[in-house]
Amino acid sequence: MGRNAAAVLACDGRPVTPVAIAASAPSRLRGLLGRRGLTGALLLVPARSVHTLGMRFPIDVAYLDADGTVLATETLAPNRVGRPVRRARQVIEAEAGSFERWGLAPGVRVDIVDAEAAA
């Protein structure tokens, strides 16, 4: 899938939401800062931890291993720092409460698929 292709987050093979991918250092640094909300999710690659310093809303955070399996999740309020997760290679961020709706929890396999293929 190309960098500009529309992407969808899939949990255990089930498409759940659009996802933006932050794979460059500047895009990971910016993350969700300055936004008032988020539709869908943001995937940070590579990443082992996140913070919500300067953010305006709480977020759900999922730490993924190299294969896309969720190792741990947490909800972070604004102006907090998450602990690094040792085996994490990627992090998914979404508005707080999203993971419960999507069924995203430890042990779930996450994939990023082309939006056209997911339709």
Backbone bond lengths (Angstrom), bond angles and torsions (degrees), N, CA, C in turn:
res aa  C-N    CA-C-N  psi(-1)  N-CA   C-N-CA  omega(-1)  CA-C   N-CA-C  phi
1 M - - - 1.445 - - 1.524 108.24 -
2 G 1.309 117.74 132.44 1.455 121.77 179.56 1.510 112.50 -72.83
3 R 1.325 116.59 163.10 1.461 121.49 -177.89 1.522 112.72 -61.69
4 N 1.334 118.51 -30.59 1.450 121.13 -176.67 1.525 112.76 -95.81
5 A 1.309 117.75 -0.08 1.460 120.66 179.91 1.519 110.24 -70.91
6 A 1.325 115.72 146.23 1.451 120.16 175.59 1.523 108.13 -70.29
7 A 1.325 116.04 136.79 1.458 120.49 -176.21 1.524 110.62 -125.97
8 V 1.324 114.80 154.75 1.466 122.75 -179.53 1.522 108.33 -130.04
9 L 1.326 115.88 138.89 1.456 122.52 174.54 1.520 108.24 -84.30
10 A 1.331 116.23 128.69 1.464 121.66 177.77 1.521 108.85 -118.69
11 C 1.330 116.35 133.30 1.466 123.10 177.90 1.520 108.19 -108.55
12 D 1.337 115.87 118.53 1.466 121.36 -177.25 1.525 111.03 50.06
13 G 1.351 116.42 42.10 1.458 122.26 176.18 1.513 115.37 84.52
14 R 1.323 118.39 -3.53 1.458 122.95 -177.58 1.524 109.86 -103.01
15 P 1.359 119.27 114.81 1.469 120.82 179.17 1.526 110.56 -61.88
16 V 1.352 116.54 132.68 1.467 118.95 -176.89 1.521 114.94 -123.38
17 T 1.353 119.24 -32.48 1.458 118.77 -175.30 1.521 111.27 -166.45
18 P 1.330 117.63 154.44 1.471 119.52 172.31 1.527 109.83 -62.91
19 V 1.334 115.99 150.07 1.466 120.55 179.69 1.517 109.50 -137.30
20 A 1.320 115.53 135.44 1.462 122.18 171.53 1.525 106.92 -97.31
21 I 1.324 116.87 146.57 1.462 120.70 -177.92 1.518 109.59 -114.82
22 A 1.337 115.22 124.40 1.467 122.21 176.70 1.517 106.98 -106.72
23 A 1.338 116.36 96.75 1.460 120.98 -175.90 1.522 113.03 -109.57
24 S 1.324 117.78 -10.43 1.466 120.01 178.03 1.522 109.40 -99.34
25 A 1.314 116.47 156.31 1.471 120.28 179.68 1.534 111.75 -56.68
26 P 1.333 120.19 -46.12 1.474 119.31 179.41 1.536 112.92 -63.29
27 S 1.333 117.44 -39.64 1.467 119.11 -179.35 1.527 111.56 -70.36
28 R 1.332 117.96 -35.05 1.470 119.98 175.72 1.519 110.66 -68.49
29 L 1.331 116.93 -39.07 1.463 121.25 179.57 1.526 110.61 -63.30
30 R 1.318 116.78 -41.98 1.468 120.71 179.49 1.523 110.63 -70.06
31 G 1.324 116.91 -45.15 1.461 121.08 178.26 1.513 112.33 47.99
32 L 1.315 116.91 -124.25 1.466 122.54 -178.74 1.528 112.45 -101.22
33 L 1.328 117.62 7.15 1.460 120.14 -177.94 1.521 111.59 -59.59
34 G 1.316 115.29 136.52 1.448 121.44 177.25 1.515 114.73 84.04
35 R 1.307 117.89 -9.26 1.467 120.43 179.40 1.517 110.31 -85.19
36 R 1.299 115.66 150.79 1.468 120.97 177.20 1.523 111.28 -93.21
37 G 1.309 116.77 -10.30 1.455 121.67 -179.57 1.518 108.81 -178.33
38 L 1.313 115.80 -176.66 1.461 121.26 -177.98 1.513 109.01 -149.08
39 T 1.321 115.50 129.39 1.456 120.80 171.15 1.517 106.32 -96.71
40 G 1.304 116.95 119.27 1.457 120.70 -178.59 1.511 111.51 90.27
41 A 1.336 115.82 -138.96 1.465 121.27 -174.30 1.521 110.06 -140.48
42 L 1.325 114.64 165.28 1.458 122.44 175.37 1.519 107.56 -125.57
43 L 1.334 116.77 126.84 1.457 122.67 177.19 1.523 108.34 -103.57
44 L 1.331 116.54 123.30 1.462 122.84 177.94 1.523 108.16 -102.65
45 V 1.339 116.24 121.35 1.463 121.79 -177.07 1.520 109.63 -135.08
46 P 1.306 120.86 124.39 1.459 127.81 -12.11 1.526 110.10 -80.45
47 A 1.311 116.35 157.12 1.465 121.63 177.00 1.521 109.49 -163.91
48 R 1.332 115.78 147.13 1.474 122.46 176.50 1.512 111.85 -123.81
49 S 1.349 116.59 -14.77 1.460 120.35 -179.35 1.515 108.26 -155.94
50 V 1.334 115.72 166.42 1.465 122.03 178.38 1.523 109.16 -143.18
51 H 1.320 114.46 169.04 1.465 120.63 173.06 1.514 108.00 -137.33
52 T 1.319 116.07 163.33 1.461 120.97 176.43 1.531 110.63 -120.44
53 L 1.315 116.40 26.28 1.459 120.75 178.92 1.527 108.90 -63.75
54 G 1.321 116.57 125.71 1.454 121.86 -179.92 1.515 114.49 81.45
55 M 1.331 118.29 2.28 1.463 120.52 179.50 1.520 110.42 -83.64
56 R 1.322 115.35 159.86 1.462 122.10 -174.86 1.519 113.88 -105.25
57 F 1.330 117.40 -7.12 1.467 119.54 -175.90 1.524 109.41 -148.85
58 P 1.342 117.09 154.50 1.465 120.40 178.27 1.529 110.59 -73.10
59 I 1.331 115.62 151.69 1.468 120.53 -179.13 1.525 111.56 -130.87
60 D 1.320 114.55 152.36 1.455 122.08 166.60 1.515 106.60 -87.66
61 V 1.328 116.71 141.01 1.460 122.41 -179.76 1.531 107.98 -129.48
62 A 1.331 116.06 130.89 1.466 121.67 175.10 1.515 108.35 -120.90
63 Y 1.311 116.28 131.36 1.460 123.49 179.07 1.526 107.57 -101.79
64 L 1.334 116.74 123.25 1.458 121.98 -175.80 1.522 111.40 -112.12
65 D 1.336 116.80 145.93 1.463 119.74 173.35 1.522 109.16 -81.23
66 A 1.312 117.33 -176.46 1.464 122.14 -176.43 1.522 112.69 -63.36
67 D 1.331 117.89 -23.84 1.460 121.97 179.85 1.522 113.44 -90.99
68 G 1.343 117.43 -2.85 1.463 121.20 179.77 1.511 114.37 89.42
69 T 1.325 118.18 14.09 1.460 120.99 176.61 1.520 109.05 -87.93
70 V 1.334 116.11 134.06 1.456 121.23 -179.29 1.522 109.06 -70.78
71 L 1.335 115.35 121.40 1.463 121.68 178.08 1.523 111.32 -88.26
72 A 1.327 116.67 -39.92 1.468 121.58 -176.74 1.517 108.44 -159.98
73 T 1.334 115.41 155.95 1.459 121.42 173.63 1.521 108.48 -133.31
74 E 1.323 114.95 157.20 1.455 120.65 173.53 1.517 108.38 -158.60
75 T 1.326 115.52 162.46 1.455 121.84 173.28 1.515 106.66 -112.04
76 L 1.335 115.63 127.31 1.461 120.95 -179.40 1.526 109.83 -112.93
77 A 1.336 115.79 128.92 1.464 121.60 172.97 1.523 108.18 -75.67
78 P 1.330 117.65 163.88 1.466 119.44 175.82 1.529 111.61 -56.31
79 N 1.318 115.37 148.30 1.464 124.23 176.60 1.529 114.26 64.77
80 R 1.320 115.58 38.86 1.455 121.94 176.29 1.528 109.32 -121.80
81 V 1.324 115.99 161.95 1.461 122.37 176.77 1.525 107.83 -122.07
82 G 1.323 116.06 125.08 1.459 120.54 177.92 1.517 110.39 -82.08
83 R 1.309 116.16 149.69 1.466 120.50 176.31 1.518 110.00 -75.01
84 P 1.321 117.96 141.69 1.465 119.99 175.51 1.533 110.08 -63.28
85 V 1.307 116.31 142.29 1.459 122.36 175.47 1.521 106.61 -105.15
86 R 1.314 115.46 117.75 1.462 123.17 -168.46 1.524 114.33 -51.83
87 R 1.303 119.37 -48.38 1.469 121.38 -175.68 1.530 113.06 -90.36
88 A 1.331 117.19 -0.13 1.470 120.21 -178.12 1.525 110.94 -68.60
89 R 1.320 115.47 142.15 1.458 122.19 176.48 1.521 111.39 -124.72
90 Q 1.334 116.22 -16.57 1.460 122.87 -179.07 1.524 108.32 -143.75
91 V 1.329 115.95 154.84 1.461 120.90 177.73 1.523 108.63 -133.99
92 I 1.316 115.96 137.75 1.459 121.63 173.56 1.522 107.87 -109.52
93 E 1.338 115.80 133.74 1.463 122.39 175.30 1.524 108.91 -118.62
94 A 1.328 115.75 142.68 1.466 121.69 176.68 1.530 107.64 -154.99
95 E 1.325 116.66 164.55 1.458 119.05 176.78 1.520 109.69 -59.92
96 A 1.338 115.83 143.23 1.465 121.13 -179.82 1.527 110.34 -53.14
97 G 1.321 115.58 136.09 1.459 122.31 -179.64 1.519 113.41 97.90
98 S 1.328 117.25 -16.28 1.466 120.90 -177.71 1.521 112.82 -65.49
99 F 1.326 117.23 -42.68 1.469 120.24 -175.29 1.522 111.21 -61.61
100 E 1.308 117.64 -38.09 1.465 120.19 179.15 1.529 110.19 -62.82
101 R 1.326 116.91 -42.66 1.474 121.01 178.64 1.520 111.39 -64.88
102 W 1.328 117.40 -36.85 1.462 121.85 -176.08 1.526 113.52 -85.84
103 G 1.328 117.99 -13.52 1.462 120.70 -175.57 1.517 112.86 76.50
104 L 1.324 116.87 26.46 1.461 121.55 -179.85 1.533 108.37 -89.36
105 A 1.326 116.03 116.13 1.468 122.31 -175.31 1.524 108.34 -151.19
106 P 1.344 117.27 166.50 1.467 119.32 177.46 1.531 111.59 -52.13
107 G 1.336 114.52 136.49 1.457 121.05 -179.47 1.520 114.43 95.98
108 V 1.335 117.30 -18.78 1.461 121.14 179.90 1.521 109.22 -74.23
109 R 1.320 116.42 139.84 1.465 122.01 176.75 1.536 108.11 -90.30
110 V 1.334 116.18 128.55 1.466 122.51 -179.32 1.522 108.72 -111.23
111 D 1.322 115.66 136.11 1.454 122.53 174.92 1.522 108.97 -130.11
112 I 1.309 115.68 152.90 1.451 121.40 172.72 1.513 106.25 -109.53
113 V 1.330 116.43 120.81 1.459 121.07 -175.85 1.520 109.99 -121.10
114 D 1.315 115.96 156.63 1.446 122.38 176.04 1.526 108.43 -63.88
115 A 1.327 117.45 136.44 1.463 121.93 -177.01 1.537 111.68 -59.04
116 E 1.318 117.46 -37.60 1.470 120.33 179.35 1.520 111.08 -66.39
117 A 1.324 117.15 -38.66 1.461 120.79 179.35 1.525 110.90 -68.92
118 A 1.343 117.06 -29.59 1.460 121.03 -177.65 1.517 112.15 -79.28
119 A 1.339 117.22 -18.49 1.481 120.83 -176.43 1.501 112.78 -73.05
